[in-house]
Structures are given as structure tokens and as C-alpha cells.
């Protein structure tokens, strides 16, 4: 079964030009709040323009032109992103929290000749540069004196703050809509990161749909909860900056308990992974009426528990609450489901909010392993098609051809679908329901087990939203058991086990339960199941707490 909607995009635009138009109209308005920095649109554009001149000069002989931004959620990181786009290049975000070897690998795969690093990213930069074999132009917009860097790393050219702030905003260099706007690296199954090439046309289609759906205007104040290496950050920046609105960056500490930040900054648009809502509910901070300023609340990146959507709706009574879905390869998000308190609880499956309907111009289909369409209600692999589907993987034709495919039943002119690797089905109303990753379906002692179903049973049995289930131990023949993790100081294992046995077969009940004060989160704010699995000590089944 498949579902689609229609929409057309005007030609001749780019992300840089979209922001430049907002700068011309709103130059004195607040554009960015990050830590102690509060920049107007003119401030942001002047910093981006100074960076752009050097990026453009450094990228004259590379194709596609790409420049890296070593990001740590500082204001200059956002100027770096915009500066790269103003230069007519695509930006490649690296994460200052990542190991130097991983950042070096992503930099090498991108072949970017230039990197921007804020002052807070400088320790990570010093760790990265010994791993870089070719000369780079290194832009340091917060550093007045680059002499120490130049002496320590003579193979590279360093440019400091004095050369990186323009007196007046410059016009972005023109680019074709098919040009790369950014390359976002995601984890590959072989351990080598995959660089997803996203074009200006891909992003502009998404932005157009978002501006209309949420009526974004200059009065809006958007959260920025995501690291720049997570593509959901693109939404916050460019949904805001295309309309004269402001972006408000949360620190790592504020992300863990953002209630005070939401109220202090009087945010109108909230966007985060569901884990943030789960943590707030667990801390009893989703009190009715807690967030009166919010008018749009969005969640994406993980399955959204109905209990969290319901509690958030009560906490933000003037806000719509929506569950979004989309892989990086389909540009930020490509389906949406709006929570409605009167009917949504009954439409949830296993306590999880549906992912809904495709965006304007996008299509979704659920297929069997042979790519044939499955019947309504039957689970299969979710595939998506439309103007948000990315150009492919940087420098990897083989992976691109394996994941971006033509369907045997689609005879339309745009027969190019992305295979998401996610399990899904259309419910009786034709609404999409996410059913976990295909690789999260495991075979346990001869039985097929959906880890998402076990996690739902654990949520119900424990009364806690923030839970995870991982297979363990795993032998040559595959997993032979399950371990359940629950956020909290204490856990009545006997009671939880008994309640789970009333919901699921015995083979789906974890043989071990672990209560942790906090479940580990990855760089994107999602529960880090790999860290949980790796923290179990083989010899006695205990768990390393970090």
C-alpha cells in the first residue's frame, strides 16, 4: 500500500538566499541566542559573510565544494554553517564531542579543504589536526591571535577573528537548487560513516511545507535542542531564519531539564527527540499549563509514547503536538501525525503515537522483501519517494544504488524510492504506524521478537516512559536472552516481571532488569542501546554504570 500528496516548488532559490532575504527585511531583529551571545540578523549575516569569503576562496578547486564546521553549539558554529552556504558550498558538520579519529574520517571522506571551529571547539580541533594528512584552511572566528595554532600545526593555514567579520552583509553566491546544501554523516552498518548528500531543493521543499503548516512568522522563537550533526538541527535554523524568527540554543545542561529555558525564553516552537519529554515526565515537570508560550510542539527521531504526547499537550495547552518521522535520507522529516486528545489514544499502537501521513509532495509505501506492496495492516519495510529524497551517499555509488531504488509497481516519472530500513504498516484508516527498525526484530530461541513490543510491555509494567530492551547474551547462534533497562533509582523486579508475563509470552520477558538513574543518550539525544549492551559484563551479567 502507498500514500502520497502533491506540491510544487518554485525554482532558483537557495538556503543562503532565503536567509539573506530575511536579513534585508529584519536586520535589527533577534536571530540567534547561544549562551551569552544574542545576535541580530545583521550580526549573524556579518559574521557569516566574513567566513564566506575565505570558504569560497578555499573551495575553488573542489567538487562538490564542501567545507566543514567543527561544532559545539556555540554561536560561531551557526555563523559557520551560514557562511559556508553564503560561499556557495555545502557544509559538513563535525561534532566536537566525537572521537578525533571519527571526525578525521568524516573530514577525509568529504575532502573538504576548509574547516570552521569556534573557541569552545578548539580542544577538539587540536586533537583532530594530527589525524589530517592534507593542508587545511582553518577559520577561527573567536580567536584573535592564531599564532599558537600556526606554530603547533605549520602544515595548515589559520585565519583569526579579525579577518572573519565583514563590515556589511554580503550577498550569497548563486547556486543551483540541485547543489549540495549539506552532507550529514550517519552511522554505517560496517562502522564507516555514510555521507548523505542533501540538496537545496530537498531542504527548500521541507521548509515550504513547514512554513505553511505551522504559519511561522518573525514573532516566533524556536528551540535548538539538536547538535549540528543531527539533521533535525536544519529545521530549527532555517525554518526560523527564512522568516525572521529567532533560534534559541539550549546548553547540554539545559537540554536535560529544559522547562526553565522554555519559560525564560518564551519559546513558541519546541522541537526535540521524545526522550526529552520522557525525562521531563519522569521528573514530574510536565505539569498542566507549564508551557503557556508554546504554540507548536514537535517530536522526531524516536517512537513517541502516547503517555508523553498526552502529558506534553496538557503542559502546553495552547500548542499543537505533532509526531514527525523521517530518515536523514528523506531530509529532516517526511510524515506527520497531529495529536488529538479525543481520538489519538485509541489510534496508538502498543502505546506509541502513529507517524501519520506524508508531507506535501511526498509518498510512502510499505513493501515486502521482494519490493512488492503489502496489504493494509501487514508489516513491511517503509519506503519514501518525493522531492525531499536525498541525492545519495557521497562517493559511494554501490550503497546509493542499494538504498535508492525503482519500484517494479511504480510506472510514474519519479520512480526513485528510498528504502528506510524501518518496519511500518498502514492501519485500518490508512495512517502510517512505525513498528521499529527491521534490524530490531530478532530471533530469540526460535521465536521472532519485536524489541519495540517488549519495550511497550516494560513501560506499562514499570510505569516509566524511559526504558530500553537489548538482546543479551549474544552467542554464535544469536541472542539467547533480553535485558530490560528502566530509568529510576529502584525497581521492583518481581512485580515488573509478573506484570510483563500478563502482557507478553514468557520468552519476551527479560531475564534481567536494571534500574539506572539515567539511561545513556547518544549525540542525537536518543537512548544509546549500543552503550547499554556494551556495558553488560560478560562474566556475571552485571552492568557498568556511567
C-alpha positions in Angstrom: 0.0 0.0 0.0 1.2 3.5 -0.7 0.1 7.1 0.0 1.1 10.4 -1.5 0.3 14.2 -1.5 1.2 16.8 -4.1 3.1 20.1 -4.1 5.3 22.1 -6.5 8.4 24.2 -5.7 9.5 27.4 -7.4 12.9 27.4 -9.0 16.0 29.5 -8.4 16.3 29.6 -4.7 18.9 28.5 -2.1 19.2 28.4 1.7 21.6 31.3 1.7 19.4 33.5 -0.4 16.4 32.6 1.8 18.3 33.9 4.9 19.6 36.9 3.0 16.1 38.0 2.2 15.2 37.8 5.9 18.3 39.8 6.8 17.2 42.6 4.4 13.8 42.7 6.0 14.6 42.0 9.6 18.2 43.1 10.1 17.6 44.5 13.6 15.5 41.6 14.9 16.9 38.9 17.1 18.2 35.9 15.1 20.3 33.8 17.5 20.7 33.2 21.2 23.5 30.8 22.2 24.9 31.1 25.7 25.7 34.7 26.4 25.6 35.7 22.7 22.4 37.4 21.4 22.9 38.2 17.7 20.6 40.3 15.4 20.2 39.3 11.8 22.8 41.8 10.9 25.2 40.4 13.4 24.7 36.9 12.1 25.0 38.0 8.4 28.2 40.0 9.0 29.9 37.0 10.7 28.7 34.6 8.0 29.8 37.0 5.3 33.4 37.2 6.6 33.6 33.4 6.8 32.1 33.1 3.3 34.9 35.0 1.6 37.5 32.5 2.9 35.4 29.4 2.3 34.7 30.5 -1.3 38.5 31.0 -1.9 39.4 27.7 -0.3 36.8 25.7 -2.3 37.6 26.9 -5.8 39.1 23.6 -6.9 36.9 21.0 -5.1 33.8 19.3 -6.5 31.4 19.3 -4.9 32.5 22.3 -2.9 32.3 21.4 0.8 33.5 23.0 4.0 33.5 21.5 7.5 32.2 23.1 10.7 33.5 21.6 13.9 30.5 22.3 16.1 30.0 22.6 19.9 26.7 24.6 20.0 28.5 27.9 20.1 27.2 31.0 18.3 30.1 30.9 15.8 29.2 27.4 14.8 25.9 28.7 13.4 27.7 31.6 11.7 30.0 29.0 10.2 27.1 27.0 8.7 25.6 30.1 7.2 29.0 31.3 6.0 29.6 28.1 4.1 26.2 28.4 2.4 26.8 32.1 1.6 30.0 30.9 -0.1 28.0 28.6 -2.4 29.4 25.5 -0.8 27.8 22.7 1.2 28.5 22.4 4.9 29.8 19.2 6.6 29.1 19.3 10.4 31.6 17.5 12.6 31.0 17.2 16.4 33.4 18.4 19.0 32.2 15.6 21.3 33.1 12.9 18.7 36.4 11.0 18.9 39.1 12.7 16.8 39.5 9.6 14.6 35.8 9.7 13.7 35.9 13.4 12.9 39.0 12.9 10.8 37.4 10.1 8.9 34.4 12.2 8.0 36.6 15.1 7.1 38.6 12.8 4.8 35.5 11.4 3.1 34.2 14.8 2.4 37.5 16.1 1.0 36.7 19.5 2.5 39.7 21.9 2.2 38.4 24.2 4.9 37.1 23.9 8.5 35.5 26.4 10.8 35.9 26.0 14.6 34.6 28.1 17.4 36.6 28.8 20.6 34.8 26.0 22.5 35.7 23.6 19.8 39.4 24.4 19.9 40.4 21.5 22.2 38.7 19.1 19.7 40.4 20.8 16.8 43.8 20.3 18.4 43.0 16.6 18.8 41.8 16.4 15.2 44.6 18.1 13.3 47.3 15.4 13.9 45.0 13.0 12.1 44.6 15.2 9.0 47.1 14.4 6.2 46.4 17.2 3.8 46.7 21.0 4.4 43.5 22.8 5.5 42.4 26.4 5.8 41.3 26.6 9.4 38.9 29.5 10.2 38.8 30.5 13.9 36.1 33.2 14.2 36.5 33.6 18.0 40.3 33.7 18.1 42.2 37.0 17.9 45.7 35.5 17.8 46.2 32.3 15.8 50.0 32.3 16.2 50.0 29.4 18.7 48.0 27.2 16.3 50.2 28.2 13.3 53.3 27.3 15.3 51.9 24.0 16.5 50.4 22.9 13.1 52.6 24.6 10.4 51.1 22.4 7.6 47.7 24.3 7.9 46.8 27.9 7.3 44.9 29.6 10.2 42.7 32.7 9.9 41.6 34.5 13.0 38.7 36.7 14.1 40.0 40.0 12.6 39.6 38.6 9.1 36.4 36.8 9.6 33.8 39.6 10.4 32.6 41.6 7.5 31.7 45.3 7.9 28.4 44.7 6.0 26.5 41.6 4.9 27.4 40.3 1.5 25.0 38.6 -1.0 25.3 34.8 -1.0 26.9 33.4 -4.1 24.3 31.9 -6.5 23.9 28.1 -6.6 21.7 25.7 -8.5 18.9 24.1 -6.4 20.5 20.7 -7.2 23.7 21.7 -5.5 24.6 20.1 -2.2 23.4 22.1 0.8 25.0 19.8 3.4 26.5 16.4 3.9 25.3 14.7 7.0 27.2 11.6 8.1 25.2 8.8 9.7 26.5 5.5 11.2 27.0 2.7 8.7 26.5 -0.9 9.4 30.2 -1.6 8.7 31.3 1.1 11.2 32.3 3.5 8.4 30.1 6.7 8.4 27.9 7.3 5.3 27.7 10.9 4.0 24.2 11.7 2.9 24.1 14.4 0.3 21.1 16.7 0.7 20.4 19.4 -1.9 19.0 22.9 -1.6 15.9 21.7 -3.4 15.5 18.9 -0.8 15.6 21.3 2.1 13.5 24.0 0.5 10.7 21.6 -0.2 10.7 20.7 3.5 10.9 24.3 4.6 8.0 25.4 2.4 5.8 22.7 3.9 6.8 23.7 7.4 6.3 27.4 6.9 2.7 26.8 5.7 1.8 24.1 8.1 2.9 26.0 11.2 2.4 29.6 10.0 5.9 30.5 11.1 6.5 34.3 11.4 9.0 36.8 12.6 7.4 36.7 16.1 8.3 33.1 16.6 11.1 31.8 18.9 12.3 28.4 18.1 14.3 25.9 20.3 17.5 24.4 19.1 18.0 21.1 21.1 20.0 19.2 18.4 23.7 19.1 17.7 24.6 20.2 14.2 25.5 16.6 13.3 21.8 15.7 13.7 19.8 16.8 10.6 16.8 17.9 12.7 19.0 21.0 13.6 18.4 22.1 10.0 14.7 22.6 10.7 15.4 24.9 13.7 17.9 27.1 11.9 16.3 27.6 8.5 12.6 27.4 9.4 13.4 30.4 11.7 15.9 32.3 9.6 13.8 32.1 6.4 11.0 34.1 8.2 12.8 36.5 10.5 12.2 34.4 13.7 14.9 33.6 16.3 16.8 30.4 17.2 17.4 29.7 20.9 20.2 27.2 21.6 20.0 25.0 24.7 23.2 24.0 26.5 23.8 20.4 27.4 22.7 21.1 30.9 19.5 22.9 29.8 18.6 20.0 27.5 18.4 17.6 30.4 15.7 19.8 32.1 14.6 22.5 29.7 11.4 23.6 31.5 13.0 26.8 32.9 14.6 27.6 29.5 11.3 27.3 27.7 9.6 29.7 30.0 12.5 32.1 30.3 13.0 32.4 26.6 9.2 32.4 26.0 9.6 29.8 23.2 6.8 29.4 20.7 8.1 26.4 18.8 9.6 23.4 20.5 11.4 20.5 18.7 13.2 17.6 20.3 13.5 13.9 20.4 10.9 12.1 22.5 13.5 11.2 25.1 13.4 14.8 26.4 9.7 14.5 27.0 10.2 11.2 28.7 12.7 12.6 31.1 10.6 15.6 31.9 7.6 13.4 32.6 9.8 11.1 34.8 10.9 14.2 36.7 7.3 15.3 37.1 8.0 18.5 35.2 5.2 18.2 32.6 2.6 19.9 34.9 -0.6 21.2 33.3 -0.1 24.6 31.9 3.7 24.6 32.4 4.5 26.0 28.9 1.9 28.6 28.1 4.0 30.3 25.4 4.3 27.2 23.1 2.0 27.1 20.1 3.9 24.3 18.2 5.5 21.2 19.8 7.2 18.7 17.6 8.9 15.4 18.3 11.0 13.3 16.0 13.9 10.8 15.9 12.4 8.0 18.1 9.0 6.5 18.7 6.8 8.8 20.7 4.9 7.2 23.7 1.3 8.2 23.9 1.7 9.0 27.6 4.4 11.6 26.7 2.3 13.2 24.0 -0.7 13.4 26.3 1.3 14.9 29.2 3.0 17.4 26.9 -0.4 18.5 25.4 -1.5 19.2 29.0 1.7 21.1 29.8 1.3 23.2 26.6 -2.5 23.6 26.2 -2.2 26.3 23.5 0.1 24.2 21.4 -0.4 21.7 18.7 1.6 18.5 19.4 2.9 16.5 16.4 4.9 13.4 15.9 7.2 13.7 12.9 9.1 10.9 11.1 11.9 10.9 8.6 15.4 9.5 8.0 18.3 11.8 7.1 18.0 10.5 3.5 14.5 12.0 3.3 15.6 15.4 4.6 14.7 16.0 8.3 11.1 14.7 8.3 8.6 13.5 5.7 5.5 12.4 7.6 3.4 13.9 10.4 0.7 13.0 12.9 -1.2 15.5 14.9 -2.1 14.5 18.5 -5.8 15.0 19.3 -6.7 14.2 22.9 -10.2 13.0 22.0 -9.2 10.3 19.5 -5.4 9.8 19.4 -5.1 7.5 22.4 -7.3 4.9 20.6 -5.3 5.3 17.4 -2.0 4.5 19.1 -0.5 1.0 18.7 1.4 -0.6 21.6 1.3 2.8 23.3 3.1 4.5 20.5 1.9 7.5 18.5 1.5 6.9 14.7 3.7 8.7 12.2 0.7 9.7 10.2 0.7 10.9 6.6 3.3 12.0 4.1 4.2 15.7 3.7 3.0 17.6 0.6 4.7 16.1 -2.5 6.0 13.1 -0.7 4.8 9.5 -0.9 5.1 6.5 1.4 4.8 2.8 0.7 5.2 -0.4 2.7 6.8 -3.3 0.8 7.8 -6.9 1.3 11.4 -8.1 0.9 10.8 -8.5 -2.9 9.6 -4.9 -3.0 6.0 -5.9 -3.7 3.4 -3.8 -1.9 1.9 -5.4 1.2 -1.8 -5.3 2.1 -3.2 -2.8 4.6 -2.4 -3.9 8.2 0.6 -6.0 7.1 4.1 -5.0 8.3 6.9 -4.5 5.8 9.7 -2.0 5.0 8.8 1.6 4.8 9.9 3.3 1.6 9.5 7.0 0.7 9.6 9.0 -2.5 9.5 12.6 -3.5 11.4 15.9 -3.7 12.9 15.5 -0.2 14.7 12.3 -1.1 18.4 13.0 -1.0 20.9 12.8 -3.9 22.6 9.7 -2.4 25.7 8.8 -0.5 28.9 10.9 -1.0 31.4 8.9 -3.1 29.5 5.6 -2.7 27.6 4.5 -5.8 27.2 1.0 -4.5 25.4 2.0 -1.3 23.4 4.6 -3.2 22.1 2.1 -5.7 21.2 -0.4 -2.9 19.1 2.1 -0.9 17.7 4.4 -3.6 15.7 2.2 -5.9 13.0 2.0 -8.6 9.9 0.0 -7.6 8.5 -2.6 -10.0 4.9 -1.4 -9.5 5.6 2.3 -9.9 5.3 3.5 -13.5 5.4 7.2 -12.7 8.1 9.7 -13.9 9.6 10.0 -10.3 10.2 6.3 -9.6 13.0 6.7 -7.2 12.3 5.4 -3.6 14.4 5.4 -0.5 14.4 2.1 1.5 14.4 3.3 5.1 15.1 0.0 6.8 12.2 0.8 9.2 9.3 -1.5 9.8 5.9 0.0 9.4 2.3 -0.7 8.4 -0.9 1.3 7.4 -3.6 0.9 9.9 -7.3 0.5 9.1 -7.6 4.2 8.4 -4.6 4.3 6.1 -2.4 6.0 8.6 1.2 5.0 8.9 2.4 3.3 12.1 6.1 2.9 12.8 7.0 -0.6 14.0 10.7 -0.2 14.9 13.8 -1.0 12.9 13.8 -4.1 10.7 17.1 -4.9 12.4 15.3 -4.6 15.8 13.3 -7.7 15.1 15.4 -10.5 16.5 15.0 -14.3 16.6 15.1 -15.5 20.2 15.1 -19.2 20.9 13.3 -19.8 17.7 10.7 -17.0 18.2 10.6 -13.7 16.3 10.6 -10.9 18.8 10.0 -7.1 18.1 12.0 -5.2 20.7 9.6 -2.3 20.5 6.7 -4.6 21.7 8.8 -5.7 24.6 9.7 -2.1 25.5 6.0 -1.2 25.4 5.2 -4.0 27.8 8.0 -2.8 30.1 6.7 0.8 30.1 3.3 -0.5 31.1 4.7 -2.8 33.8 7.1 -0.3 35.3 5.1 2.9 34.9 8.2 4.5 33.4 8.5 6.0 29.9 12.3 6.0 29.6 13.0 2.3 29.1 15.1 0.2 26.7 15.4 -3.5 25.9 18.6 -5.1 24.4 19.4 -8.7 23.4 21.9 -10.3 25.8 23.8 -12.5 25.9 24.5 -12.9 22.2 26.3 -16.1 21.1 27.3 -17.5 17.7 23.7 -18.6 17.1 22.3 -15.2 18.0 20.8 -13.8 21.2 19.5 -16.1 23.9 18.0 -13.6 26.3 16.9 -10.0 26.9 17.9 -7.3 29.4 15.4 -4.5 30.3 16.7 -1.1 31.4 14.5 1.4 33.3 15.3 5.0 34.3 14.9 5.3 38.0 16.6 4.7 41.3 14.8 1.5 42.2 12.8 -1.3 40.6 10.5 -4.0 42.0 11.8 -6.7 39.7 9.3 -9.4 40.9 6.3 -7.1 40.3 7.5 -5.9 36.9 8.2 -9.5 35.8 4.7 -10.6 36.9 3.0 -7.7 35.1 5.0 -8.3 31.9 4.0 -12.0 32.0 0.4 -10.9 31.9 1.1 -8.9 28.7 3.6 -11.0 26.6 4.7 -14.6 26.3 7.4 -15.8 28.7 10.1 -15.8 26.0 9.6 -12.0 25.6 10.1 -11.2 29.3 13.7 -10.1 30.0 15.7 -12.4 32.2 17.4 -9.4 33.8 16.2 -5.9 34.7 18.4 -2.9 35.5 17.4 0.4 37.1 19.7 3.3 36.2 19.5 6.9 37.4 19.8 7.9 33.7 19.8 5.9 30.6 22.8 6.9 28.3 21.9 9.0 25.3 23.9 9.3 22.1 25.0 12.5 20.4 21.5 12.9 18.9 19.8 12.6 22.3 18.3 9.2 21.6 18.7 6.2 24.0 22.1 4.7 23.3 21.3 1.0 23.1 24.8 0.0 22.0 26.3 1.6 25.1 23.8 -0.3 27.2 24.6 -3.6 25.6 28.3 -3.0 25.8 28.0 -2.0 29.4 26.9 -5.5 30.4 29.9 -7.5 31.8 30.1 -10.9 30.1 31.3 -12.8 33.1 28.5 -12.1 35.6 25.8 -10.2 33.7 26.2 -7.0 35.8 26.0 -3.6 34.2 28.7 -0.9 34.1 27.1 2.3 35.2 28.4 5.6 33.7 
